[in-house]
Amino acid sequence: MASATDVITYIGVPLAVLGVAPIIYNTISTVATVMKVKRMLRRGRLAGITRGDVINHVIEVELPRYTIAPLGREEHEKDYWGLCEHPSKIPGGSWTIFNWKCHKIGLKTQRIDYADQLRQPQAEIGFEELISFLIDLGAVPNANGFRMLRGSGLWVPIGTALLVSPDKEENVLTIAPLDDSDGNLSLAVRWSSDWRMKDQSSLPPYWVAIMGPSPAGPSTNIADSETSSGEKLAELPAKDGTIIPKTAKYLPTVEEAPPALRCQIGINGLIAAIPEDFEPQLFDELSIDIGHLEIDDMNANTTGIWFASTITAFGTSLETILWNYKISSEILAFAKKDSIPCGILVLLNVVEESATPEWATKYDDEAERREEQMRKLKEQTRAMMKENQLPPDQRAAAIKERNLRTHDDFVESHNAARKRVAQRAETRMVEAIQSPKWDNKLVAQHNLAWLKKEGHVDESHDLRRAVEVLLWRMVNGRELAHELATVLDSWKGFVDNGGIRRVDYQVLKENQVAFANGSLLVASIEASVSAAHGSLAMDVQECVRVWKKVRLG
């Protein structure tokens, strides 16, 4: 019979060992997992706190959560245009592939059983900042992705690409799972060193380059180095003897042509205009004076508003994706409205009347003149026949009376003709005002032809190129910009008040060059209206309006 010692030896000890085994296993497993997690954190250069519960085999990891923003494009040039040397490989840390400005906003605690469950907290970033930065590097927006995001919001499928690589073969920015998003839009990013990245010389988002007038041709002189309102511009003689206009503050070293300008557009319009030919570090010294185009909350500068609206439309037609400035609904409505009657263009000698629909009363002056001559000839013949039947003394008096009557008829006929011409001119003016109104694009096309004929625009320039030169001239010519804005304000004013009147026609006639140039700007804005509907730019702008902040990981 077994003793108590034997029972303890053969049964109790094995049971005790079996009871301790899970604890030993949990201890070893927990220590191994903690060590693996710490190695992962070290490789990712992450400062985290790791704790292990060996009894329950639970590991807690505290990792910082960051809000991030792109580095300065110029002051951190090397890091801005380069990838991080030690990016994190932990899921959720895809954002660490780039160099960022980071600000710690708290800690996130995770409880995991195994190392592969570890997730790096997603970083918070402004959606517009993120897209702008990636596009600046060379990423290309995916129209289908932004259309789906705009329509479906958080229900857009995971993996949907918003931005693709420069060669459009691989994804850069995609929709990520919502696990760590706290209700925000969740995104993941990647970049390969094999992709072609832009550099400092490329034009960043929210900027547009505008070329000045050609070195030779009518546009170079800007109306003989003078705006249509009489403003003199500074001049520089080139090697071939031509005169290159410029601002007094900026003297270009390129003698063949005026320098292109890089214009930065903000939510209030033009922020800066910088010559394109110089190094970035010199921009502050060479920035052009744009005071006449600046807009702020205290200064509703219509000159700046027209410029900002036109240059935004000019850029939008190039499928520019991001724009800070929003063209006002009033200006968009004005640009879409047919407002200039074709008869007014005829009166301004811009269009031949034969090229317009019939709008004026036709007069047969030749038939009326022949009828009047026949009537007077008959009256004179009858009077002479009567005179021949009179005695000599009465005949002389009758002839004298006939001559006086003929003179009076001549004077009366002349006055009647003048009155008829004035009445017909008045009728023609009324009919011109009431004639069919033409689309602003058609008005601009005819005005462009007129400007070329009058020598104000180079013959080789199309509408887009003419608008570009006008924008360049508005930056460099304060008086020209003010003159264009004044005419456009008057034009918009009579459209808002029901249509053109005689006094409005006189304003257009007295400032016809400015009106013709202004019509080019209006046509450019009108073109952007139709181009913006359903466009990628509108989808992107709507998405960044809805999602101010996103989680990137």
Contacts in CASP RR format, 6 or more apart in sequence:
PFRMAT RR
TARGET T0000
AUTHOR 0000-0000-0000
METHOD contacts of the structure
MODEL  1
MASATDVITYIGVPLAVLGVAPIIYNTISTVATVMKVKRMLRRGRLAGIT
RGDVINHVIEVELPRYTIAPLGREEHEKDYWGLCEHPSKIPGGSWTIFNW
KCHKIGLKTQRIDYADQLRQPQAEIGFEELISFLIDLGAVPNANGFRMLR
GSGLWVPIGTALLVSPDKEENVLTIAPLDDSDGNLSLAVRWSSDWRMKDQ
SSLPPYWVAIMGPSPAGPSTNIADSETSSGEKLAELPAKDGTIIPKTAKY
LPTVEEAPPALRCQIGINGLIAAIPEDFEPQLFDELSIDIGHLEIDDMNA
NTTGIWFASTITAFGTSLETILWNYKISSEILAFAKKDSIPCGILVLLNV
VEESATPEWATKYDDEAERREEQMRKLKEQTRAMMKENQLPPDQRAAAIK
ERNLRTHDDFVESHNAARKRVAQRAETRMVEAIQSPKWDNKLVAQHNLAW
LKKEGHVDESHDLRRAVEVLLWRMVNGRELAHELATVLDSWKGFVDNGGI
RRVDYQVLKENQVAFANGSLLVASIEASVSAAHGSLAMDVQECVRVWKKV
RLG
2 10 0 8 1.000
23 54 0 8 1.000
23 55 0 8 1.000
26 54 0 8 1.000
26 55 0 8 1.000
26 56 0 8 1.000
26 57 0 8 1.000
27 54 0 8 1.000
29 57 0 8 1.000
30 52 0 8 1.000
30 53 0 8 1.000
30 54 0 8 1.000
30 57 0 8 1.000
30 58 0 8 1.000
30 59 0 8 1.000
31 54 0 8 1.000
33 59 0 8 1.000
33 112 0 8 1.000
33 113 0 8 1.000
33 114 0 8 1.000
33 115 0 8 1.000
34 50 0 8 1.000
34 52 0 8 1.000
34 59 0 8 1.000
36 115 0 8 1.000
37 50 0 8 1.000
37 59 0 8 1.000
37 61 0 8 1.000
37 112 0 8 1.000
37 115 0 8 1.000
37 118 0 8 1.000
38 50 0 8 1.000
40 89 0 8 1.000
40 90 0 8 1.000
40 115 0 8 1.000
40 118 0 8 1.000
41 47 0 8 1.000
41 48 0 8 1.000
41 50 0 8 1.000
41 90 0 8 1.000
43 86 0 8 1.000
43 88 0 8 1.000
43 89 0 8 1.000
44 86 0 8 1.000
44 87 0 8 1.000
44 88 0 8 1.000
44 89 0 8 1.000
44 90 0 8 1.000
44 96 0 8 1.000
45 86 0 8 1.000
45 88 0 8 1.000
46 63 0 8 1.000
46 88 0 8 1.000
46 90 0 8 1.000
46 120 0 8 1.000
47 64 0 8 1.000
48 61 0 8 1.000
48 62 0 8 1.000
48 63 0 8 1.000
48 64 0 8 1.000
49 61 0 8 1.000
49 62 0 8 1.000
50 59 0 8 1.000
50 60 0 8 1.000
50 61 0 8 1.000
50 62 0 8 1.000
51 59 0 8 1.000
51 60 0 8 1.000
51 61 0 8 1.000
52 58 0 8 1.000
52 59 0 8 1.000
52 60 0 8 1.000
53 59 0 8 1.000
53 60 0 8 1.000
57 113 0 8 1.000
58 111 0 8 1.000
58 112 0 8 1.000
58 113 0 8 1.000
59 111 0 8 1.000
59 112 0 8 1.000
59 113 0 8 1.000
60 109 0 8 1.000
60 110 0 8 1.000
60 111 0 8 1.000
61 109 0 8 1.000
61 110 0 8 1.000
61 112 0 8 1.000
61 118 0 8 1.000
62 107 0 8 1.000
62 108 0 8 1.000
62 109 0 8 1.000
62 110 0 8 1.000
63 107 0 8 1.000
63 108 0 8 1.000
63 110 0 8 1.000
63 120 0 8 1.000
63 121 0 8 1.000
64 104 0 8 1.000
64 106 0 8 1.000
64 107 0 8 1.000
64 108 0 8 1.000
64 121 0 8 1.000
65 104 0 8 1.000
65 105 0 8 1.000
65 106 0 8 1.000
65 107 0 8 1.000
65 108 0 8 1.000
65 121 0 8 1.000
65 122 0 8 1.000
65 123 0 8 1.000
65 124 0 8 1.000
66 100 0 8 1.000
66 102 0 8 1.000
66 103 0 8 1.000
66 104 0 8 1.000
66 105 0 8 1.000
66 121 0 8 1.000
66 123 0 8 1.000
66 124 0 8 1.000
67 102 0 8 1.000
67 103 0 8 1.000
67 105 0 8 1.000
67 123 0 8 1.000
67 124 0 8 1.000
67 125 0 8 1.000
68 95 0 8 1.000
68 100 0 8 1.000
68 101 0 8 1.000
68 102 0 8 1.000
68 103 0 8 1.000
68 123 0 8 1.000
68 124 0 8 1.000
68 125 0 8 1.000
68 552 0 8 1.000
69 100 0 8 1.000
69 101 0 8 1.000
69 125 0 8 1.000
69 126 0 8 1.000
69 129 0 8 1.000
70 80 0 8 1.000
70 100 0 8 1.000
70 101 0 8 1.000
70 129 0 8 1.000
70 132 0 8 1.000
70 133 0 8 1.000
71 79 0 8 1.000
71 80 0 8 1.000
71 99 0 8 1.000
71 100 0 8 1.000
71 101 0 8 1.000
72 80 0 8 1.000
73 80 0 8 1.000
73 136 0 8 1.000
73 200 0 8 1.000
73 204 0 8 1.000
74 200 0 8 1.000
74 280 0 8 1.000
74 281 0 8 1.000
76 99 0 8 1.000
77 200 0 8 1.000
79 99 0 8 1.000
80 99 0 8 1.000
81 137 0 8 1.000
81 197 0 8 1.000
81 198 0 8 1.000
81 199 0 8 1.000
81 200 0 8 1.000
82 98 0 8 1.000
82 99 0 8 1.000
82 197 0 8 1.000
83 97 0 8 1.000
83 98 0 8 1.000
83 99 0 8 1.000
83 191 0 8 1.000
83 193 0 8 1.000
84 96 0 8 1.000
84 97 0 8 1.000
84 98 0 8 1.000
84 99 0 8 1.000
87 93 0 8 1.000
87 96 0 8 1.000
87 97 0 8 1.000
88 96 0 8 1.000
88 120 0 8 1.000
90 118 0 8 1.000
90 119 0 8 1.000
90 120 0 8 1.000
91 118 0 8 1.000
91 119 0 8 1.000
91 120 0 8 1.000
92 119 0 8 1.000
92 120 0 8 1.000
92 121 0 8 1.000
92 122 0 8 1.000
92 176 0 8 1.000
92 180 0 8 1.000
92 188 0 8 1.000
92 553 0 8 1.000
93 120 0 8 1.000
93 122 0 8 1.000
93 123 0 8 1.000
93 553 0 8 1.000
94 188 0 8 1.000
94 189 0 8 1.000
94 190 0 8 1.000
94 552 0 8 1.000
94 553 0 8 1.000
95 122 0 8 1.000
95 123 0 8 1.000
95 125 0 8 1.000
95 189 0 8 1.000
95 552 0 8 1.000
95 553 0 8 1.000
96 120 0 8 1.000
97 189 0 8 1.000
97 190 0 8 1.000
97 191 0 8 1.000
98 133 0 8 1.000
98 189 0 8 1.000
98 191 0 8 1.000
100 123 0 8 1.000
102 123 0 8 1.000
105 124 0 8 1.000
108 121 0 8 1.000
108 180 0 8 1.000
110 117 0 8 1.000
110 118 0 8 1.000
110 119 0 8 1.000
112 118 0 8 1.000
119 179 0 8 1.000
119 180 0 8 1.000
120 553 0 8 1.000
121 180 0 8 1.000
122 176 0 8 1.000
122 180 0 8 1.000
122 181 0 8 1.000
122 186 0 8 1.000
122 551 0 8 1.000
122 552 0 8 1.000
122 553 0 8 1.000
123 551 0 8 1.000
123 552 0 8 1.000
123 553 0 8 1.000
124 184 0 8 1.000
124 549 0 8 1.000
124 550 0 8 1.000
124 551 0 8 1.000
124 552 0 8 1.000
125 549 0 8 1.000
125 550 0 8 1.000
125 552 0 8 1.000
126 548 0 8 1.000
126 549 0 8 1.000
126 550 0 8 1.000
127 185 0 8 1.000
127 543 0 8 1.000
127 544 0 8 1.000
127 547 0 8 1.000
127 548 0 8 1.000
127 549 0 8 1.000
127 550 0 8 1.000
128 322 0 8 1.000
128 544 0 8 1.000
128 548 0 8 1.000
130 173 0 8 1.000
130 187 0 8 1.000
130 189 0 8 1.000
130 550 0 8 1.000
130 552 0 8 1.000
131 141 0 8 1.000
131 162 0 8 1.000
131 163 0 8 1.000
131 173 0 8 1.000
131 321 0 8 1.000
131 322 0 8 1.000
131 540 0 8 1.000
131 544 0 8 1.000
132 204 0 8 1.000
132 205 0 8 1.000
132 206 0 8 1.000
132 322 0 8 1.000
134 163 0 8 1.000
134 172 0 8 1.000
134 173 0 8 1.000
134 189 0 8 1.000
135 141 0 8 1.000
135 163 0 8 1.000
135 205 0 8 1.000
135 321 0 8 1.000
135 322 0 8 1.000
136 198 0 8 1.000
136 202 0 8 1.000
136 204 0 8 1.000
136 205 0 8 1.000
137 191 0 8 1.000
137 197 0 8 1.000
137 198 0 8 1.000
138 166 0 8 1.000
138 195 0 8 1.000
138 196 0 8 1.000
138 197 0 8 1.000
138 198 0 8 1.000
138 202 0 8 1.000
139 163 0 8 1.000
139 164 0 8 1.000
139 165 0 8 1.000
139 166 0 8 1.000
139 172 0 8 1.000
139 173 0 8 1.000
140 163 0 8 1.000
140 164 0 8 1.000
140 165 0 8 1.000
140 166 0 8 1.000
140 168 0 8 1.000
141 162 0 8 1.000
141 163 0 8 1.000
141 164 0 8 1.000
141 321 0 8 1.000
141 536 0 8 1.000
141 540 0 8 1.000
142 161 0 8 1.000
142 162 0 8 1.000
142 163 0 8 1.000
142 164 0 8 1.000
143 536 0 8 1.000
143 539 0 8 1.000
145 156 0 8 1.000
145 160 0 8 1.000
145 161 0 8 1.000
145 162 0 8 1.000
146 162 0 8 1.000
146 536 0 8 1.000
146 539 0 8 1.000
146 540 0 8 1.000
146 543 0 8 1.000
147 539 0 8 1.000
148 156 0 8 1.000
148 157 0 8 1.000
148 160 0 8 1.000
149 156 0 8 1.000
149 160 0 8 1.000
149 162 0 8 1.000
149 175 0 8 1.000
149 185 0 8 1.000
149 539 0 8 1.000
149 543 0 8 1.000
150 539 0 8 1.000
150 542 0 8 1.000
150 543 0 8 1.000
150 546 0 8 1.000
153 185 0 8 1.000
153 546 0 8 1.000
154 178 0 8 1.000
154 183 0 8 1.000
154 185 0 8 1.000
156 175 0 8 1.000
157 175 0 8 1.000
158 174 0 8 1.000
158 175 0 8 1.000
158 176 0 8 1.000
158 177 0 8 1.000
159 171 0 8 1.000
159 174 0 8 1.000
159 175 0 8 1.000
159 176 0 8 1.000
159 188 0 8 1.000
160 174 0 8 1.000
160 175 0 8 1.000
161 171 0 8 1.000
161 172 0 8 1.000
161 173 0 8 1.000
161 174 0 8 1.000
162 173 0 8 1.000
162 174 0 8 1.000
162 175 0 8 1.000
162 187 0 8 1.000
163 171 0 8 1.000
163 172 0 8 1.000
163 173 0 8 1.000
164 170 0 8 1.000
164 171 0 8 1.000
164 172 0 8 1.000
165 171 0 8 1.000
165 172 0 8 1.000
165 192 0 8 1.000
165 195 0 8 1.000
166 195 0 8 1.000
166 196 0 8 1.000
166 197 0 8 1.000
167 195 0 8 1.000
167 196 0 8 1.000
170 190 0 8 1.000
170 192 0 8 1.000
170 195 0 8 1.000
171 190 0 8 1.000
172 189 0 8 1.000
172 190 0 8 1.000
172 191 0 8 1.000
173 187 0 8 1.000
173 188 0 8 1.000
173 189 0 8 1.000
174 187 0 8 1.000
174 188 0 8 1.000
174 189 0 8 1.000
175 185 0 8 1.000
175 186 0 8 1.000
175 187 0 8 1.000
175 188 0 8 1.000
176 186 0 8 1.000
176 187 0 8 1.000
176 188 0 8 1.000
176 551 0 8 1.000
176 553 0 8 1.000
177 186 0 8 1.000
178 186 0 8 1.000
179 186 0 8 1.000
180 186 0 8 1.000
180 551 0 8 1.000
180 553 0 8 1.000
181 551 0 8 1.000
182 551 0 8 1.000
184 547 0 8 1.000
184 549 0 8 1.000
184 550 0 8 1.000
184 551 0 8 1.000
185 547 0 8 1.000
185 550 0 8 1.000
185 551 0 8 1.000
186 550 0 8 1.000
186 551 0 8 1.000
186 553 0 8 1.000
187 550 0 8 1.000
187 551 0 8 1.000
187 552 0 8 1.000
187 553 0 8 1.000
188 552 0 8 1.000
188 553 0 8 1.000
189 552 0 8 1.000
189 553 0 8 1.000
200 280 0 8 1.000
203 209 0 8 1.000
203 262 0 8 1.000
205 321 0 8 1.000
205 322 0 8 1.000
206 264 0 8 1.000
206 265 0 8 1.000
206 266 0 8 1.000
206 322 0 8 1.000
206 323 0 8 1.000
206 324 0 8 1.000
207 262 0 8 1.000
207 263 0 8 1.000
207 264 0 8 1.000
207 265 0 8 1.000
208 262 0 8 1.000
208 263 0 8 1.000
208 265 0 8 1.000
208 311 0 8 1.000
208 314 0 8 1.000
208 315 0 8 1.000
208 318 0 8 1.000
208 320 0 8 1.000
209 260 0 8 1.000
209 261 0 8 1.000
209 262 0 8 1.000
209 263 0 8 1.000
209 276 0 8 1.000
210 260 0 8 1.000
210 261 0 8 1.000
210 263 0 8 1.000
210 311 0 8 1.000
210 314 0 8 1.000
210 468 0 8 1.000
210 471 0 8 1.000
210 472 0 8 1.000
210 475 0 8 1.000
211 260 0 8 1.000
211 468 0 8 1.000
211 469 0 8 1.000
211 472 0 8 1.000
212 257 0 8 1.000
212 258 0 8 1.000
212 259 0 8 1.000
212 260 0 8 1.000
212 261 0 8 1.000
212 468 0 8 1.000
212 469 0 8 1.000
212 472 0 8 1.000
212 473 0 8 1.000
213 219 0 8 1.000
213 220 0 8 1.000
213 222 0 8 1.000
213 245 0 8 1.000
213 257 0 8 1.000
213 258 0 8 1.000
213 458 0 8 1.000
213 469 0 8 1.000
213 472 0 8 1.000
213 473 0 8 1.000
214 220 0 8 1.000
214 257 0 8 1.000
214 458 0 8 1.000
214 460 0 8 1.000
215 238 0 8 1.000
215 242 0 8 1.000
215 244 0 8 1.000
215 256 0 8 1.000
215 257 0 8 1.000
215 258 0 8 1.000
216 240 0 8 1.000
216 242 0 8 1.000
217 458 0 8 1.000
218 455 0 8 1.000
218 456 0 8 1.000
218 457 0 8 1.000
218 458 0 8 1.000
218 459 0 8 1.000
219 456 0 8 1.000
219 457 0 8 1.000
219 458 0 8 1.000
219 461 0 8 1.000
219 469 0 8 1.000
220 242 0 8 1.000
220 243 0 8 1.000
220 244 0 8 1.000
220 245 0 8 1.000
221 243 0 8 1.000
221 245 0 8 1.000
222 233 0 8 1.000
222 245 0 8 1.000
222 473 0 8 1.000
222 480 0 8 1.000
223 456 0 8 1.000
223 513 0 8 1.000
225 232 0 8 1.000
225 233 0 8 1.000
225 235 0 8 1.000
225 243 0 8 1.000
225 245 0 8 1.000
226 232 0 8 1.000
226 233 0 8 1.000
227 233 0 8 1.000
227 473 0 8 1.000
227 477 0 8 1.000
227 479 0 8 1.000
227 480 0 8 1.000
227 483 0 8 1.000
228 480 0 8 1.000
228 483 0 8 1.000
228 511 0 8 1.000
228 513 0 8 1.000
228 514 0 8 1.000
229 479 0 8 1.000
229 480 0 8 1.000
229 482 0 8 1.000
229 483 0 8 1.000
229 514 0 8 1.000
230 479 0 8 1.000
231 477 0 8 1.000
231 478 0 8 1.000
231 479 0 8 1.000
231 480 0 8 1.000
233 245 0 8 1.000
233 246 0 8 1.000
233 247 0 8 1.000
233 476 0 8 1.000
233 477 0 8 1.000
234 245 0 8 1.000
234 246 0 8 1.000
234 247 0 8 1.000
234 248 0 8 1.000
234 251 0 8 1.000
235 243 0 8 1.000
235 244 0 8 1.000
235 245 0 8 1.000
235 246 0 8 1.000
236 243 0 8 1.000
236 244 0 8 1.000
236 246 0 8 1.000
236 251 0 8 1.000
236 252 0 8 1.000
236 255 0 8 1.000
237 243 0 8 1.000
237 244 0 8 1.000
238 244 0 8 1.000
238 255 0 8 1.000
238 256 0 8 1.000
239 255 0 8 1.000
244 252 0 8 1.000
244 255 0 8 1.000
244 257 0 8 1.000
244 258 0 8 1.000
245 258 0 8 1.000
245 476 0 8 1.000
246 252 0 8 1.000
246 258 0 8 1.000
246 476 0 8 1.000
247 288 0 8 1.000
247 289 0 8 1.000
247 476 0 8 1.000
247 477 0 8 1.000
249 288 0 8 1.000
249 289 0 8 1.000
250 259 0 8 1.000
250 275 0 8 1.000
250 286 0 8 1.000
250 288 0 8 1.000
252 258 0 8 1.000
252 259 0 8 1.000
252 275 0 8 1.000
252 277 0 8 1.000
253 277 0 8 1.000
254 277 0 8 1.000
258 472 0 8 1.000
259 275 0 8 1.000
259 276 0 8 1.000
259 277 0 8 1.000
260 275 0 8 1.000
260 276 0 8 1.000
260 277 0 8 1.000
260 472 0 8 1.000
261 273 0 8 1.000
261 274 0 8 1.000
261 275 0 8 1.000
261 276 0 8 1.000
261 288 0 8 1.000
261 472 0 8 1.000
261 475 0 8 1.000
262 273 0 8 1.000
262 274 0 8 1.000
262 275 0 8 1.000
262 276 0 8 1.000
263 270 0 8 1.000
263 272 0 8 1.000
263 273 0 8 1.000
263 274 0 8 1.000
263 311 0 8 1.000
263 471 0 8 1.000
263 475 0 8 1.000
264 270 0 8 1.000
264 271 0 8 1.000
264 272 0 8 1.000
264 273 0 8 1.000
264 274 0 8 1.000
265 271 0 8 1.000
265 308 0 8 1.000
265 311 0 8 1.000
265 312 0 8 1.000
265 323 0 8 1.000
265 324 0 8 1.000
265 325 0 8 1.000
266 324 0 8 1.000
266 325 0 8 1.000
267 324 0 8 1.000
267 325 0 8 1.000
267 326 0 8 1.000
268 294 0 8 1.000
268 295 0 8 1.000
268 296 0 8 1.000
268 297 0 8 1.000
268 308 0 8 1.000
268 325 0 8 1.000
269 293 0 8 1.000
269 294 0 8 1.000
269 295 0 8 1.000
269 304 0 8 1.000
269 305 0 8 1.000
269 307 0 8 1.000
269 308 0 8 1.000
269 324 0 8 1.000
269 325 0 8 1.000
270 290 0 8 1.000
270 293 0 8 1.000
270 294 0 8 1.000
270 295 0 8 1.000
270 304 0 8 1.000
270 307 0 8 1.000
270 308 0 8 1.000
270 311 0 8 1.000
270 475 0 8 1.000
272 283 0 8 1.000
272 287 0 8 1.000
272 290 0 8 1.000
273 287 0 8 1.000
273 288 0 8 1.000
273 290 0 8 1.000
273 475 0 8 1.000
274 283 0 8 1.000
274 286 0 8 1.000
274 287 0 8 1.000
274 288 0 8 1.000
275 286 0 8 1.000
275 288 0 8 1.000
278 286 0 8 1.000
288 475 0 8 1.000
288 476 0 8 1.000
290 475 0 8 1.000
292 301 0 8 1.000
292 303 0 8 1.000
292 304 0 8 1.000
292 477 0 8 1.000
292 478 0 8 1.000
292 481 0 8 1.000
292 482 0 8 1.000
293 301 0 8 1.000
293 303 0 8 1.000
293 304 0 8 1.000
293 307 0 8 1.000
293 308 0 8 1.000
293 474 0 8 1.000
293 475 0 8 1.000
293 481 0 8 1.000
294 301 0 8 1.000
294 304 0 8 1.000
295 301 0 8 1.000
295 304 0 8 1.000
295 305 0 8 1.000
295 308 0 8 1.000
302 485 0 8 1.000
302 488 0 8 1.000
302 489 0 8 1.000
303 474 0 8 1.000
303 481 0 8 1.000
303 482 0 8 1.000
303 484 0 8 1.000
303 485 0 8 1.000
304 481 0 8 1.000
304 485 0 8 1.000
305 328 0 8 1.000
305 331 0 8 1.000
305 485 0 8 1.000
306 331 0 8 1.000
306 484 0 8 1.000
306 485 0 8 1.000
306 488 0 8 1.000
306 521 0 8 1.000
307 471 0 8 1.000
307 474 0 8 1.000
307 475 0 8 1.000
307 481 0 8 1.000
307 485 0 8 1.000
308 325 0 8 1.000
308 327 0 8 1.000
309 325 0 8 1.000
309 327 0 8 1.000
309 328 0 8 1.000
309 331 0 8 1.000
309 525 0 8 1.000
310 467 0 8 1.000
310 470 0 8 1.000
310 471 0 8 1.000
310 521 0 8 1.000
310 524 0 8 1.000
310 525 0 8 1.000
311 471 0 8 1.000
312 323 0 8 1.000
312 325 0 8 1.000
312 327 0 8 1.000
312 528 0 8 1.000
313 327 0 8 1.000
313 524 0 8 1.000
313 525 0 8 1.000
313 527 0 8 1.000
313 528 0 8 1.000
314 464 0 8 1.000
314 467 0 8 1.000
314 468 0 8 1.000
314 471 0 8 1.000
314 524 0 8 1.000
315 323 0 8 1.000
315 528 0 8 1.000
316 323 0 8 1.000
316 528 0 8 1.000
316 531 0 8 1.000
316 532 0 8 1.000
316 535 0 8 1.000
316 537 0 8 1.000
317 464 0 8 1.000
317 524 0 8 1.000
317 527 0 8 1.000
317 528 0 8 1.000
317 531 0 8 1.000
319 535 0 8 1.000
319 536 0 8 1.000
319 537 0 8 1.000
320 537 0 8 1.000
321 536 0 8 1.000
321 537 0 8 1.000
321 540 0 8 1.000
322 537 0 8 1.000
322 540 0 8 1.000
322 541 0 8 1.000
322 544 0 8 1.000
323 537 0 8 1.000
323 541 0 8 1.000
327 525 0 8 1.000
327 528 0 8 1.000
330 492 0 8 1.000
331 492 0 8 1.000
331 525 0 8 1.000
332 525 0 8 1.000
332 529 0 8 1.000
334 492 0 8 1.000
334 495 0 8 1.000
334 496 0 8 1.000
334 522 0 8 1.000
335 440 0 8 1.000
335 522 0 8 1.000
335 523 0 8 1.000
335 525 0 8 1.000
335 526 0 8 1.000
335 529 0 8 1.000
336 440 0 8 1.000
336 526 0 8 1.000
336 529 0 8 1.000
337 440 0 8 1.000
337 495 0 8 1.000
338 437 0 8 1.000
338 438 0 8 1.000
338 439 0 8 1.000
338 440 0 8 1.000
339 437 0 8 1.000
339 440 0 8 1.000
339 491 0 8 1.000
339 494 0 8 1.000
339 495 0 8 1.000
339 499 0 8 1.000
339 500 0 8 1.000
340 437 0 8 1.000
340 438 0 8 1.000
340 440 0 8 1.000
340 443 0 8 1.000
340 500 0 8 1.000
340 519 0 8 1.000
341 359 0 8 1.000
341 432 0 8 1.000
341 433 0 8 1.000
341 434 0 8 1.000
341 435 0 8 1.000
341 436 0 8 1.000
341 437 0 8 1.000
341 438 0 8 1.000
341 500 0 8 1.000
342 351 0 8 1.000
342 356 0 8 1.000
342 357 0 8 1.000
342 359 0 8 1.000
342 435 0 8 1.000
342 436 0 8 1.000
342 437 0 8 1.000
342 438 0 8 1.000
343 351 0 8 1.000
343 353 0 8 1.000
343 356 0 8 1.000
343 359 0 8 1.000
343 360 0 8 1.000
343 431 0 8 1.000
343 432 0 8 1.000
343 435 0 8 1.000
344 432 0 8 1.000
344 433 0 8 1.000
344 435 0 8 1.000
344 500 0 8 1.000
344 505 0 8 1.000
344 508 0 8 1.000
345 351 0 8 1.000
345 356 0 8 1.000
345 438 0 8 1.000
345 443 0 8 1.000
345 446 0 8 1.000
346 352 0 8 1.000
346 353 0 8 1.000
346 356 0 8 1.000
346 432 0 8 1.000
347 428 0 8 1.000
347 429 0 8 1.000
347 432 0 8 1.000
347 505 0 8 1.000
347 509 0 8 1.000
348 508 0 8 1.000
348 509 0 8 1.000
348 512 0 8 1.000
349 450 0 8 1.000
350 446 0 8 1.000
350 447 0 8 1.000
350 449 0 8 1.000
350 450 0 8 1.000
350 516 0 8 1.000
351 446 0 8 1.000
353 360 0 8 1.000
356 435 0 8 1.000
356 436 0 8 1.000
357 435 0 8 1.000
357 436 0 8 1.000
359 431 0 8 1.000
359 432 0 8 1.000
359 434 0 8 1.000
359 435 0 8 1.000
359 436 0 8 1.000
360 428 0 8 1.000
360 431 0 8 1.000
360 432 0 8 1.000
360 435 0 8 1.000
361 424 0 8 1.000
361 427 0 8 1.000
361 428 0 8 1.000
361 431 0 8 1.000
363 424 0 8 1.000
372 413 0 8 1.000
376 409 0 8 1.000
380 402 0 8 1.000
380 406 0 8 1.000
383 398 0 8 1.000
383 402 0 8 1.000
384 402 0 8 1.000
386 398 0 8 1.000
387 395 0 8 1.000
387 398 0 8 1.000
387 399 0 8 1.000
387 402 0 8 1.000
388 395 0 8 1.000
390 398 0 8 1.000
429 502 0 8 1.000
429 505 0 8 1.000
432 505 0 8 1.000
433 500 0 8 1.000
433 501 0 8 1.000
433 502 0 8 1.000
433 505 0 8 1.000
439 526 0 8 1.000
440 519 0 8 1.000
440 522 0 8 1.000
440 523 0 8 1.000
440 526 0 8 1.000
441 523 0 8 1.000
441 526 0 8 1.000
441 527 0 8 1.000
443 519 0 8 1.000
443 523 0 8 1.000
444 463 0 8 1.000
444 519 0 8 1.000
444 520 0 8 1.000
444 522 0 8 1.000
444 523 0 8 1.000
445 463 0 8 1.000
445 523 0 8 1.000
447 515 0 8 1.000
447 516 0 8 1.000
447 517 0 8 1.000
447 519 0 8 1.000
447 520 0 8 1.000
448 457 0 8 1.000
448 461 0 8 1.000
448 463 0 8 1.000
448 466 0 8 1.000
448 516 0 8 1.000
448 520 0 8 1.000
450 516 0 8 1.000
451 457 0 8 1.000
451 466 0 8 1.000
451 513 0 8 1.000
451 516 0 8 1.000
451 517 0 8 1.000
452 458 0 8 1.000
452 459 0 8 1.000
452 461 0 8 1.000
454 513 0 8 1.000
456 513 0 8 1.000
456 516 0 8 1.000
456 517 0 8 1.000
457 466 0 8 1.000
457 469 0 8 1.000
458 469 0 8 1.000
461 469 0 8 1.000
463 520 0 8 1.000
463 523 0 8 1.000
463 524 0 8 1.000
464 524 0 8 1.000
466 520 0 8 1.000
467 520 0 8 1.000
467 521 0 8 1.000
467 523 0 8 1.000
467 524 0 8 1.000
470 484 0 8 1.000
470 517 0 8 1.000
470 518 0 8 1.000
470 520 0 8 1.000
470 521 0 8 1.000
473 480 0 8 1.000
473 481 0 8 1.000
474 480 0 8 1.000
474 481 0 8 1.000
474 484 0 8 1.000
475 481 0 8 1.000
483 511 0 8 1.000
483 514 0 8 1.000
484 514 0 8 1.000
484 517 0 8 1.000
484 518 0 8 1.000
484 521 0 8 1.000
486 511 0 8 1.000
486 514 0 8 1.000
487 507 0 8 1.000
487 508 0 8 1.000
487 511 0 8 1.000
487 514 0 8 1.000
487 515 0 8 1.000
487 518 0 8 1.000
488 518 0 8 1.000
488 521 0 8 1.000
488 522 0 8 1.000
490 504 0 8 1.000
490 507 0 8 1.000
490 508 0 8 1.000
491 508 0 8 1.000
491 515 0 8 1.000
491 518 0 8 1.000
491 522 0 8 1.000
494 500 0 8 1.000
494 501 0 8 1.000
494 504 0 8 1.000
508 515 0 8 1.000
532 538 0 8 1.000
END
